[in-house]
Amino acid sequence: MGLFVVWLRYSPSRLGVENPTVVWGPGTKPVRAERRVNGILTAVRGLLGVVTLVRC
């Protein structure tokens, strides 16, 4: 889950680019705000919860 959060924060959403690079580290600005990342994580957790209930 930790790497997914890093990917969400720093991966650019460049459509049409064949090989977008993810650059992160000290001094790098995130491309998505904390609120956006938290919203995406909430949606993913909700989806996993529904899948878990449906499979039982």
DRENMAR-857100 format. One record per residue: residue number from 0; chain; x, y, z of N, C-alpha, C in turn. Coordinates in Angstrom, 1 decimal. Layout:
# DRENMAR-857100
<site><num>NUM</num><cadena>A</cadena><n_u>X</n_u><n_v>Y</n_v><n_w>Z</n_w><ca_u>X</ca_u><ca_v>Y</ca_v><ca_w>Z</ca_w><c_u>X</c_u><c_v>Y</c_v><c_w>Z</c_w></site>
...
# end
This chain:
# DRENMAR-857100
<site><num>0</num><cadena>A</cadena><n_u>0.8</n_u><n_v>-1.2</n_v><n_w>0.0</n_w><ca_u>0.0</ca_u><ca_v>0.0</ca_v><ca_w>0.0</ca_w><c_u>0.9</c_u><c_v>1.3</c_v><c_w>0.0</c_w></site>
<site><num>1</num><cadena>A</cadena><n_u>2.0</n_u><n_v>1.2</n_v><n_w>0.6</n_w><ca_u>2.9</ca_u><ca_v>2.3</ca_v><ca_w>0.7</ca_w><c_u>3.4</c_u><c_v>2.8</c_v><c_w>-0.6</c_w></site>
<site><num>2</num><cadena>A</cadena><n_u>3.8</n_u><n_v>1.8</n_v><n_w>-1.5</n_w><ca_u>4.3</ca_u><ca_v>2.2</ca_v><ca_w>-2.8</ca_w><c_u>3.1</c_u><c_v>2.7</c_v><c_w>-3.7</c_w></site>
<site><num>3</num><cadena>A</cadena><n_u>1.9</n_u><n_v>2.2</n_v><n_w>-3.5</n_w><ca_u>0.8</ca_u><ca_v>2.7</ca_v><ca_w>-4.2</ca_w><c_u>0.5</c_u><c_v>4.2</c_v><c_w>-3.9</c_w></site>
<site><num>4</num><cadena>A</cadena><n_u>0.7</n_u><n_v>4.6</n_v><n_w>-2.6</n_w><ca_u>0.6</ca_u><ca_v>6.0</ca_v><ca_w>-2.2</ca_w><c_u>1.7</c_u><c_v>6.8</c_v><c_w>-2.8</c_w></site>
<site><num>5</num><cadena>A</cadena><n_u>2.9</n_u><n_v>6.3</n_v><n_w>-2.9</n_w><ca_u>4.0</ca_u><ca_v>7.1</ca_v><ca_w>-3.5</ca_w><c_u>3.7</c_u><c_v>7.2</c_v><c_w>-5.0</c_w></site>
<site><num>6</num><cadena>A</cadena><n_u>3.2</n_u><n_v>6.2</n_v><n_w>-5.6</n_w><ca_u>2.9</ca_u><ca_v>6.2</ca_v><ca_w>-7.0</ca_w><c_u>1.8</c_u><c_v>7.3</c_v><c_w>-7.3</c_w></site>
<site><num>7</num><cadena>A</cadena><n_u>0.7</n_u><n_v>7.3</n_v><n_w>-6.4</n_w><ca_u>-0.3</ca_u><ca_v>8.2</ca_v><ca_w>-6.6</ca_w><c_u>0.2</c_u><c_v>9.7</c_v><c_w>-6.4</c_w></site>
<site><num>8</num><cadena>A</cadena><n_u>1.0</n_u><n_v>9.9</n_v><n_w>-5.5</n_w><ca_u>1.5</ca_u><ca_v>11.3</ca_v><ca_w>-5.2</ca_w><c_u>2.4</c_u><c_v>11.8</c_v><c_w>-6.3</c_w></site>
<site><num>9</num><cadena>A</cadena><n_u>3.3</n_u><n_v>11.0</n_v><n_w>-6.9</n_w><ca_u>4.3</ca_u><ca_v>11.5</ca_v><ca_w>-7.8</ca_w><c_u>4.2</c_u><c_v>11.0</c_v><c_w>-9.2</c_w></site>
<site><num>10</num><cadena>A</cadena><n_u>3.3</n_u><n_v>10.2</n_v><n_w>-9.6</n_w><ca_u>3.2</ca_u><ca_v>9.8</ca_v><ca_w>-11.0</ca_w><c_u>2.5</c_u><c_v>10.8</c_v><c_w>-11.8</c_w></site>
<site><num>11</num><cadena>A</cadena><n_u>3.0</n_u><n_v>11.3</n_v><n_w>-12.9</n_w><ca_u>2.3</ca_u><ca_v>12.3</ca_v><ca_w>-13.7</ca_w><c_u>1.3</c_u><c_v>11.6</c_v><c_w>-14.5</c_w></site>
<site><num>12</num><cadena>A</cadena><n_u>0.2</n_u><n_v>12.3</n_v><n_w>-14.7</n_w><ca_u>-0.9</ca_u><ca_v>11.8</ca_v><ca_w>-15.6</ca_w><c_u>-0.8</c_u><c_v>12.4</c_v><c_w>-17.0</c_w></site>
<site><num>13</num><cadena>A</cadena><n_u>0.2</n_u><n_v>11.9</n_v><n_w>-17.7</n_w><ca_u>0.4</ca_u><ca_v>12.4</ca_v><ca_w>-19.1</ca_w><c_u>-0.1</c_u><c_v>11.4</c_v><c_w>-20.0</c_w></site>
<site><num>14</num><cadena>A</cadena><n_u>-1.2</n_u><n_v>11.7</n_v><n_w>-20.6</n_w><ca_u>-1.8</ca_u><ca_v>10.8</ca_v><ca_w>-21.6</ca_w><c_u>-1.1</c_u><c_v>11.0</c_v><c_w>-23.0</c_w></site>
<site><num>15</num><cadena>A</cadena><n_u>-0.9</n_u><n_v>10.0</n_v><n_w>-23.7</n_w><ca_u>-0.3</ca_u><ca_v>10.1</ca_v><ca_w>-25.0</ca_w><c_u>1.2</c_u><c_v>10.0</c_v><c_w>-24.9</c_w></site>
<site><num>16</num><cadena>A</cadena><n_u>1.8</n_u><n_v>10.0</n_v><n_w>-23.8</n_w><ca_u>3.3</ca_u><ca_v>9.9</ca_v><ca_w>-23.7</ca_w><c_u>3.6</c_u><c_v>8.4</c_v><c_w>-23.5</c_w></site>
<site><num>17</num><cadena>A</cadena><n_u>4.5</n_u><n_v>7.9</n_v><n_w>-24.3</n_w><ca_u>4.8</ca_u><ca_v>6.4</ca_v><ca_w>-24.3</ca_w><c_u>5.5</c_u><c_v>6.0</c_v><c_w>-23.0</c_w></site>
<site><num>18</num><cadena>A</cadena><n_u>6.4</n_u><n_v>6.8</n_v><n_w>-22.5</n_w><ca_u>7.2</ca_u><ca_v>6.3</ca_v><ca_w>-21.4</ca_w><c_u>7.3</c_u><c_v>7.4</c_v><c_w>-20.3</c_w></site>
<site><num>19</num><cadena>A</cadena><n_u>6.2</n_u><n_v>7.7</n_v><n_w>-19.6</n_w><ca_u>6.3</ca_u><ca_v>8.8</ca_v><ca_w>-18.5</ca_w><c_u>7.2</c_u><c_v>8.3</c_v><c_w>-17.4</c_w></site>
<site><num>20</num><cadena>A</cadena><n_u>7.9</n_u><n_v>9.2</n_v><n_w>-16.8</n_w><ca_u>8.8</ca_u><ca_v>8.8</ca_v><ca_w>-15.7</ca_w><c_u>8.2</c_u><c_v>9.3</c_v><c_w>-14.4</c_w></site>
<site><num>21</num><cadena>A</cadena><n_u>8.5</n_u><n_v>8.6</n_v><n_w>-13.4</n_w><ca_u>8.1</ca_u><ca_v>9.0</ca_v><ca_w>-12.0</ca_w><c_u>9.3</c_u><c_v>9.4</c_v><c_w>-11.3</c_w></site>
<site><num>22</num><cadena>A</cadena><n_u>9.3</n_u><n_v>10.7</n_v><n_w>-10.9</n_w><ca_u>10.5</ca_u><ca_v>11.2</ca_v><ca_w>-10.2</ca_w><c_u>10.0</c_u><c_v>11.7</c_v><c_w>-8.9</c_w></site>
<site><num>23</num><cadena>A</cadena><n_u>10.7</n_u><n_v>11.1</n_v><n_w>-7.8</n_w><ca_u>10.3</ca_u><ca_v>11.4</ca_v><ca_w>-6.5</ca_w><c_u>11.6</c_u><c_v>11.4</c_v><c_w>-5.6</c_w></site>
<site><num>24</num><cadena>A</cadena><n_u>11.5</n_u><n_v>12.1</n_v><n_w>-4.6</n_w><ca_u>12.7</ca_u><ca_v>12.1</ca_v><ca_w>-3.7</ca_w><c_u>12.7</c_u><c_v>13.5</c_v><c_w>-2.9</c_w></site>
<site><num>25</num><cadena>A</cadena><n_u>13.8</n_u><n_v>13.8</n_v><n_w>-2.2</n_w><ca_u>13.8</ca_u><ca_v>15.0</ca_v><ca_w>-1.5</ca_w><c_u>13.7</c_u><c_v>16.2</c_v><c_w>-2.4</c_w></site>
<site><num>26</num><cadena>A</cadena><n_u>12.8</n_u><n_v>17.1</n_v><n_w>-2.1</n_w><ca_u>12.6</ca_u><ca_v>18.3</ca_v><ca_w>-2.8</ca_w><c_u>11.7</c_u><c_v>18.2</c_v><c_w>-4.0</c_w></site>
<site><num>27</num><cadena>A</cadena><n_u>11.2</n_u><n_v>17.1</n_v><n_w>-4.3</n_w><ca_u>10.3</ca_u><ca_v>16.9</ca_v><ca_w>-5.4</ca_w><c_u>8.8</c_u><c_v>17.2</c_v><c_w>-4.9</c_w></site>
<site><num>28</num><cadena>A</cadena><n_u>8.1</n_u><n_v>18.0</n_v><n_w>-5.7</n_w><ca_u>6.8</ca_u><ca_v>18.4</ca_v><ca_w>-5.4</ca_w><c_u>5.8</c_u><c_v>17.3</c_v><c_w>-5.9</c_w></site>
<site><num>29</num><cadena>A</cadena><n_u>4.9</n_u><n_v>16.9</n_v><n_w>-5.0</n_w><ca_u>3.9</ca_u><ca_v>15.9</ca_v><ca_w>-5.4</ca_w><c_u>3.0</c_u><c_v>16.5</c_v><c_w>-6.5</c_w></site>
<site><num>30</num><cadena>A</cadena><n_u>2.5</n_u><n_v>15.6</n_v><n_w>-7.4</n_w><ca_u>1.6</ca_u><ca_v>16.1</ca_v><ca_w>-8.5</ca_w><c_u>0.1</c_u><c_v>16.0</c_v><c_w>-8.0</c_w></site>
<site><num>31</num><cadena>A</cadena><n_u>-0.1</n_u><n_v>15.3</n_v><n_w>-7.0</n_w><ca_u>-1.5</ca_u><ca_v>15.2</ca_v><ca_w>-6.4</ca_w><c_u>-1.4</c_u><c_v>15.6</c_v><c_w>-4.9</c_w></site>
<site><num>32</num><cadena>A</cadena><n_u>-2.5</n_u><n_v>16.4</n_v><n_w>-4.5</n_w><ca_u>-2.5</ca_u><ca_v>16.9</ca_v><ca_w>-3.1</ca_w><c_u>-2.9</c_u><c_v>15.7</c_v><c_w>-2.2</c_w></site>
<site><num>33</num><cadena>A</cadena><n_u>-2.7</n_u><n_v>15.9</n_v><n_w>-0.9</n_w><ca_u>-3.0</ca_u><ca_v>14.9</ca_v><ca_w>0.1</ca_w><c_u>-4.5</c_u><c_v>14.6</c_v><c_w>0.1</c_w></site>
<site><num>34</num><cadena>A</cadena><n_u>-5.3</n_u><n_v>15.6</n_v><n_w>-0.1</n_w><ca_u>-6.8</ca_u><ca_v>15.3</ca_v><ca_w>-0.1</ca_w><c_u>-7.2</c_u><c_v>14.4</c_v><c_w>-1.3</c_w></site>
<site><num>35</num><cadena>A</cadena><n_u>-6.6</n_u><n_v>14.6</n_v><n_w>-2.5</n_w><ca_u>-6.9</ca_u><ca_v>13.8</ca_v><ca_w>-3.6</ca_w><c_u>-6.4</c_u><c_v>12.4</c_v><c_w>-3.4</c_w></site>
<site><num>36</num><cadena>A</cadena><n_u>-5.2</n_u><n_v>12.2</n_v><n_w>-2.9</n_w><ca_u>-4.7</ca_u><ca_v>10.8</ca_v><ca_w>-2.6</ca_w><c_u>-5.6</c_u><c_v>10.1</c_v><c_w>-1.6</c_w></site>
<site><num>37</num><cadena>A</cadena><n_u>-6.0</n_u><n_v>10.8</n_v><n_w>-0.5</n_w><ca_u>-6.9</ca_u><ca_v>10.2</ca_v><ca_w>0.5</ca_w><c_u>-8.2</c_u><c_v>9.8</c_v><c_w>-0.1</c_w></site>
<site><num>38</num><cadena>A</cadena><n_u>-8.8</n_u><n_v>10.6</n_v><n_w>-1.0</n_w><ca_u>-10.0</ca_u><ca_v>10.3</ca_v><ca_w>-1.7</ca_w><c_u>-9.9</c_u><c_v>9.0</c_v><c_w>-2.5</c_w></site>
<site><num>39</num><cadena>A</cadena><n_u>-8.8</n_u><n_v>8.9</n_v><n_w>-3.2</n_w><ca_u>-8.6</ca_u><ca_v>7.7</ca_v><ca_w>-4.0</ca_w><c_u>-8.4</c_u><c_v>6.5</c_v><c_w>-3.2</c_w></site>
<site><num>40</num><cadena>A</cadena><n_u>-7.6</n_u><n_v>6.6</n_v><n_w>-2.1</n_w><ca_u>-7.5</ca_u><ca_v>5.5</ca_v><ca_w>-1.1</ca_w><c_u>-8.8</c_u><c_v>5.1</c_v><c_w>-0.5</c_w></site>
<site><num>41</num><cadena>A</cadena><n_u>-9.6</n_u><n_v>6.0</n_v><n_w>-0.2</n_w><ca_u>-10.9</ca_u><ca_v>5.7</ca_v><ca_w>0.4</ca_w><c_u>-11.8</c_u><c_v>4.9</c_v><c_w>-0.6</c_w></site>
<site><num>42</num><cadena>A</cadena><n_u>-11.7</n_u><n_v>5.3</n_v><n_w>-1.9</n_w><ca_u>-12.5</ca_u><ca_v>4.6</ca_v><ca_w>-2.9</ca_w><c_u>-11.9</c_u><c_v>3.2</c_v><c_w>-3.1</c_w></site>
<site><num>43</num><cadena>A</cadena><n_u>-10.6</n_u><n_v>3.0</n_v><n_w>-3.1</n_w><ca_u>-10.0</ca_u><ca_v>1.7</ca_v><ca_w>-3.3</ca_w><c_u>-10.4</c_u><c_v>0.8</c_v><c_w>-2.1</c_w></site>
<site><num>44</num><cadena>A</cadena><n_u>-10.3</n_u><n_v>1.3</n_v><n_w>-0.9</n_w><ca_u>-10.7</ca_u><ca_v>0.5</ca_v><ca_w>0.3</ca_w><c_u>-12.2</c_u><c_v>0.1</c_v><c_w>0.2</c_w></site>
<site><num>45</num><cadena>A</cadena><n_u>-13.0</n_u><n_v>1.0</n_v><n_w>-0.2</n_w><ca_u>-14.5</ca_u><ca_v>0.7</ca_v><ca_w>-0.4</ca_w><c_u>-14.7</c_u><c_v>-0.4</c_v><c_w>-1.4</c_w></site>
<site><num>46</num><cadena>A</cadena><n_u>-14.0</n_u><n_v>-0.3</n_v><n_w>-2.5</n_w><ca_u>-14.1</ca_u><ca_v>-1.3</ca_v><ca_w>-3.6</ca_w><c_u>-13.7</c_u><c_v>-2.6</c_v><c_w>-3.1</c_w></site>
<site><num>47</num><cadena>A</cadena><n_u>-12.6</n_u><n_v>-2.7</n_v><n_w>-2.3</n_w><ca_u>-12.1</ca_u><ca_v>-4.0</ca_v><ca_w>-1.8</ca_w><c_u>-13.1</c_u><c_v>-4.5</c_v><c_w>-0.8</c_w></site>
<site><num>48</num><cadena>A</cadena><n_u>-13.7</n_u><n_v>-3.7</n_v><n_w>0.0</n_w><ca_u>-14.7</ca_u><ca_v>-4.1</ca_v><ca_w>1.0</ca_w><c_u>-15.9</c_u><c_v>-4.7</c_v><c_w>0.3</c_w></site>
<site><num>49</num><cadena>A</cadena><n_u>-16.4</n_u><n_v>-4.1</n_v><n_w>-0.8</n_w><ca_u>-17.5</ca_u><ca_v>-4.7</ca_v><ca_w>-1.5</ca_w><c_u>-17.1</c_u><c_v>-6.0</c_v><c_w>-2.2</c_w></site>
<site><num>50</num><cadena>A</cadena><n_u>-16.0</n_u><n_v>-6.1</n_v><n_w>-2.7</n_w><ca_u>-15.5</ca_u><ca_v>-7.3</ca_v><ca_w>-3.4</ca_w><c_u>-15.5</c_u><c_v>-8.4</c_v><c_w>-2.3</c_w></site>
<site><num>51</num><cadena>A</cadena><n_u>-15.0</n_u><n_v>-8.1</n_v><n_w>-1.1</n_w><ca_u>-14.9</ca_u><ca_v>-9.1</ca_v><ca_w>-0.1</ca_w><c_u>-16.3</c_u><c_v>-9.6</c_v><c_w>0.4</c_w></site>
<site><num>52</num><cadena>A</cadena><n_u>-17.2</n_u><n_v>-8.7</n_v><n_w>0.5</n_w><ca_u>-18.6</ca_u><ca_v>-9.1</ca_v><ca_w>0.8</ca_w><c_u>-19.3</c_u><c_v>-9.9</c_v><c_w>-0.2</c_w></site>
<site><num>53</num><cadena>A</cadena><n_u>-19.0</n_u><n_v>-9.6</n_v><n_w>-1.5</n_w><ca_u>-19.7</ca_u><ca_v>-10.3</ca_v><ca_w>-2.6</ca_w><c_u>-19.1</c_u><c_v>-11.7</c_v><c_w>-2.7</c_w></site>
<site><num>54</num><cadena>A</cadena><n_u>-17.9</n_u><n_v>-11.9</n_v><n_w>-2.4</n_w><ca_u>-17.2</ca_u><ca_v>-13.2</ca_v><ca_w>-2.6</ca_w><c_u>-17.7</c_u><c_v>-14.2</c_v><c_w>-1.4</c_w></site>
<site><num>55</num><cadena>A</cadena><n_u>-18.1</n_u><n_v>-13.7</n_v><n_w>-0.3</n_w><ca_u>-18.5</ca_u><ca_v>-14.5</ca_v><ca_w>0.8</ca_w><c_u>-19.8</c_u><c_v>-15.2</c_v><c_w>0.6</c_w></site>
# end
